[in-house]
Amino acid sequence: MSTPRIVNGIARYEHGSRVPGWDEAADLTKDPAGVPDPAVVEVPADLRLEIESYMARYPDSRSAAIPALKAAQQRYGWCSPEAIEQAACVMRLTPGYLAAVAGFYDQLETRPVGRRPVYVCTNISCSLRGADALLAALQDELGDAPDVNLRGFECLGACDIAPMVSVEGVYVGPVDADEIPELARQIRAGDEPLPAKQLINRPSQDPDASAA
Ligand code: FES
C-alpha cells in the first residue's frame, strides 16, 4: 500500500482518494491456485460448520462468500492466506475468488490489524464538520493501542450525526472536539463509547415509534 501524501492538509493516496483502495496487481508469475484439497487443508470444525450454515442459506452457495470471510476473519483477526484457504476449501472455491471478494470490501481486512475496528467517517458531511481533525486527534490518542484498528472510512450512512465514529459497530456522533479524550479512554478500556451520543439511543422522529 502506498503512503498517503498531505494535500491541502488532507492525506491523499497516489490515486487521489483519501482511502487506500485496492491497488495491488496480481502476481502474474505465479500459477493460479486451485480449489484447496480437503484432504490436505485442515479447517477447524466450528469454522467449517459456520461457513456451511451460511452456504445453506442461498440457492447459490457462492453468495455466502462475505459471511464466510467474515467468520474466517473473526477467527484469525484478518483475511490471512490461511483464513482464505480454509474458507475456500469449505466453499469449494479457489482462494483467488475469495481474495478478490476480501479485497473489494472495506470491512474485510487483507492485512494484519487490531481486532477492534474503530472507523471515523471522512466522507463529505462528516468532513465538512471536522472529521479529518477528529481522525487525527483519535490517532494521536490511540496510535499505540495494538488491538484497535483505527482508520478513516467512507460514508457510514449516518450523515445526520456528522462527524461520527463507529466503535466496533456502535455509532456515535456528533462527536465534539472536547469529547475526544473521553471517547479515546472509553475505546481503550472497552467501555461504552459516549452513551449519550449513540445513534441507538436517539429517540425516533416518529412520535408513534417513540411512544412504543
Ligand atoms: S458522510 Fe459521514 S456518515 Fe455519511
Residues whose N, C-alpha, C, O or C-beta is under 5 A from the ligand:
A	BS01	FES	C121 N123 I124 S125 C126 C155 L156 G157 A158 C159
